[in-house]
Amino acid sequence: MMIIGCDFHPGFQQIAYVDQETGEYGERRLHHREEAVRFYGSLAGRRVVVGLEATGNDRWFRKLVMEAGHELVVGDASAIHASAPREQRTDKRDARHILKLLVENRFPAVWQPSAGNEAQRQLLMHRCRLVRMRTRLKNQLDSLAKSEGLTGSRSWSRQRRGQIEALPLTGWYAQRRADLLELLDGLELRIKPLDTAVEAAARQDAEARLLMTHPGVGPVVSLAYVLVVGDWRRFPRGKQVGSYLGLIPSEASSGKRQQQMGHITKQGNTLLRWLLVEAATTAQRYDASWHRQYVRLSMTRHHGVAKVAIAHKLAVRLYWMLRSGQDYGRMMERGSHARQSECPVGRTKGPIE
């Protein structure tokens, strides 16, 4: 068996390899993509294990290794760096260190999603990016309306759009309004089929359908949670899910120093964390204890802190719904807040999508 430690970069990769059968050791720098394709193609038919740090822009390389029949192991970058405390770091040393961890069976491997999982993640990411672009366009139109004295509700509606279109603008002001509305219409046409595809994918997934029974959790949030968390059996406890998604505060405490908490770690998936924070605004209206905590934190700290706190609770509750296999109604009946969940607090609002 050949073991390869790979220090991957967008333009090249530095590798250190050892053949356990012959004892052959070597180091090479492979430029992308031609040299890498030739090298890994020449190893076809042999048992090869390739280890590299978790990074971006490597989809083509992972596909190349898989198609060649080799085993790819992706490691936690922070754990790999922590196991090599030496300050001098070079590409060759990094490749040697990864190889050493693989040979000594100490490589901190992380869970890798399947090809179908990654394809659906791209659907969600593409849809959410377009939605954010649409929101920015609406904000620009709203700002343009305010500069002309048109105030009122910021919620977008046909009436609001009609008021903006009726503003007596001239010159480049009118041109800007026309361009923004044209871009907005184009985005609406592109987002609509994506919404249909996301909803269809969520309806076909049993776990996503289960999560959609929770107030504030629609097809987008439920599908993103299932895809990012993956196999929930990887997490023995709910609090580990919050840590995995980066929703817990950072901490700097040592010795006799008092516990000092900072901002959340943000070490998890950015898209799912953002979706959970958005869904928390609606979810807290359906749970009296969550609503009390949300109001208290909004008044004493900040509304952003309040939303993150509820998002953490929501992430843990969704985990327990998957673990118990019970929908929202049955789970709340067994809990201590069953009667509180019957009456939504505040105004009713649809799920975050």
N, C-alpha and C positions, 0 to 999 in steps of 0.2 A: 504494500500500500504506500502511495506517495502522499505526503502531507505538505501543503503549501500555505505559508503565511503571506498574506497579501496586504500591502499598504496602498490603498486605492486612492487615486486622484482623478479628476476629470480628464486630463490629457495623457496620463500614463499611470502605471502601477509598478511598485517595487515589490518583488517577491523573493522569499527565501524558502527553499524546499529541501526535503530529505526523503529518500527512498528507503523505507524500513527494511526492504528485502535485501538490497545491495549495500546499504549504508552510504549511498552517494548523496552528497550535499552540494548545493549550489545557490547562487544569487543572480538575479537578472532584473533588468528594467525593461518592461514591455510598454511600447508606445501604442496608444489606442488609435484605431481599433485593429489595424491589420496585424501587428505583431502578436497581440493577445489572441486573436482568432486562430492564427497559425499555431501558437504554442499549445493552447488548450485542445485544439483539434488533433494535434499530434499525440495527445495522451488518451485518445478515445480507445475504449476497450480495457483500460486499466482502472483499478480502483483508486480514486483520487479524492482527497478531502481538502477543500479550499476554505480558509478562514479569513474573514475581514471584519473591520469595524462597521457598525451601522452608520450609513452615510446616505447622501442623496446622489442623484444623477447616475445611478448604477444599474438601472433596470435592464439595459441591454447586456450588461456583463452577467447579471444573475441569470438572464435568459440563456446566454451563451453557455454558461457552466452547466445549467440544467439540461440543455439539449445535448451536450456532450456526454451526459450520463454521469457527471461527477456530483459529489455531495458538497453542498454549500452550507457553511455555518457562519451566521452573523452574530457578532458579539457586541456587548454593551460597551460603548466607547469610553464612558467615564470609568467603568470598572477596569478596563484594560489599561487606561492611563494611570489609575491609582495603584495598580500592581507593578508599575515601573516608575519609582519615585525619582530616578536620576534626571537631573535638569537638562543634560545634553540629549536632545532628541533629533534624530535624522530619519530619513526614509528607510535607510538600511537597518537602523536599530529598531525601528517600529516593526518592520517585517520580521526581523529575527525574534523580537519579543512575542509577536503573535504566533510564530512557529513554535516557540518554546512553550507557550501556554497550551497549544494544541497537543504537542508531544507529551507533556506532563499531565494531560487531561484536566487542566485548570482553566480552560477557555470559558469565559462567562457568556455562554450562548443565550440568545433571546428568541422569543417566539416569532415565527415568520408567517405572515398570512398567505393563503393560497392564491393562485392566479385569479380565480373567480372573485375572491375577496378584494383583491387589489383593483379589479375592473370596476366593481361596484363602488369602491372608494373614489375612483376617478369620476364616476357619475355624480356622486354627492359633492365632491370638491368643485367640479365644473358648475354644478347647479348653484351652490352657495356663493361661488365667486361672481357669477352673473347676477345673483340677487343683491349682493353688496354693491355692484356697479349700478344696478337699478336704483338702489337706495340713495347713492351719491347723486344720481341725476335728479331724483325727486327733491333732494335737499337743495340742489342748485336752483331748481325752479321755485322752490319755496322761498329761498333767499331773494331771488329776483322779484317775486311778488311782494315781499315785505319792503323792499326798497322802493316800490311804487305805492306803498301805503295799504296794500291788501293784507290785512291781518286776519286772525281767526284760527280755527283748528288746523293743526299741522297734519292731521290724518289725511291720507291721499284718497280721493274719491272722484267720481265723474263730475260732481258739482265743483270740487276744488279745481280740477283741470279746466273746466269750462270758464271759471273765473279768471284763471291765468291766461287762457287763450283770448279772453275778451279785453285784456289790458291794452290800452292805447299806446303801444310801443312803436318806436321808429328807429331807423338806422341799424346799427350793430346790436342794439338791445333786442330788436325784433328778430334779427338774424340768429342771435344766441338762443332766444326762446324757441325758434323754429328748429334749430339743430338739436337742442336738448329733447324736444318732443319727438323728433324723428328717431333719435337714438333710443329713447324710452320705448317707442313702439316696436322698434327692432328687437330690443331685449325681451319685451313681453312675448313676442313670437317665438323666440329661442328658448325661453324659460318654460313655456307651457308644455311642450313635449317632454322636457326633463322632469317636470312635476309628475306627469303621467307615468314615466318610467320608474321614478322613485317610489311612487305609491304602489305600482304593480309589484316591484321587488319586495316591498315591505309586506304586502298582502300574502306573498308566496312564502315568506319566512315565518315559521311558527313562533319563534321567540320574539320577533318584531311585532307580530300581532298581539302577543301577550303584553308587551310593554305599552302598546298603544291604548290599552285600557286605562292607563294612568292619565289623569287630567293634565293638560299642557304638553303631552307627549304625542306628537303626530308621526306620520310616516318618516319624515326626515330624521328626527331625533332618535326614534326607535331603531331605524336601520343603521344609522351611524353608530349607535351604542353597541349593537350586535356585531358590527363589522370590526370596530376598534377593540372591544373587549375580547372578542373571539370566544374561545372556550372559557366559560366562567369558572370551570373547575380549577383553573390555574391559580385562583385566588382563594385561600382558605377563609379569609374574613372580608367583610365589607370595607373595613378601613383601608385595606390594601388596594382596593379599587380606587378610592379617593387619592391615595398616594400615586398610583399608576397614572391617573389622569392629571396629576399636578394641581389638585385642588386643596392640598394641605399647606399650612404656612411653613416657611423655612424657619429654622431654629438655630440659635447660636448660644449654647449654654455649656459651661464647663466648670468643674470644681464647685466652689462655693458661690459662683455667680448665679444670680436669679435667672429663671427661665426667660429668654428673650425671643419673642416671635417676630417674624418679619412678613414680607409679602408671600403670596403663594408661590410654590416652586415652579409652576408652569413647565414641568418636565414631561408632561404627557402629550397626547394628541391635541393639537391646537384647535382643529375643527370641532371635535366633539366637546371640548371644554367650552368653546364659545356657544355651541348649541345648547348645552346644559344651562349655562348662565342665562341665555335668552328664555329657555323654557321655565326657569325657576320663577320668573315674574308671574306666570300664570299658575304654576303648581302651588305656590304659597297661598293662593286664594281659596284652595279647596281643603286646607288643613289649618285648623285654628291655631295649633301650637307653632306651626311654621309661620303663620301670619303674624303672631305676636313677636316672634324672634325677628322677623323681617322689619316690622315697624320699629322695634326697639333699636336694632342696629342702624336703621336708616336715620333715626333721630340722634343717636349718640355717636355714631361713627360716620358712615357714608352709605348711600344707597348701593354703590358698587360692592362694598363689603357685604352688605345684606344679601345681594343677589348671589355672590360667590358662596356664602354660607349655606343658602338654600340649595344651590347647585350641588354642593357636596352631599347634602342630605338626599337629594334626588338621585344622585349617582349610586349611593349606597342602597336606597330603596329599590331601584331598578335591578340591582344585583340580587337582592333577596327575592324579588319576584321571579327572576330566572332560576334561582337556586331552589325555591319552594315549588315552582311550577304553578303558582296561583296568580290569578288576575288581581287587579286593584281592589275590586269589591270584596273578594274573599279574604284578601290579605288584611284589609282594614277592619273587617269583622272580627278577625282573630286578635288584632292589636288593641291598644288602649284608646285609640282615637277613632273608633268606628262611628260613634254617634256624631263626632265633629265633622266627619267627611261628608255627611249627608247634605249639609248646607254650605254652599260656597260662600266665601267671605269676599265682599266687594262685588264689583261688576263682573259679569260673566264674559269670558273671552275665549275664542277658539284656540286650538293647539298651536304651538309654535312650529312653523314649517319653513 
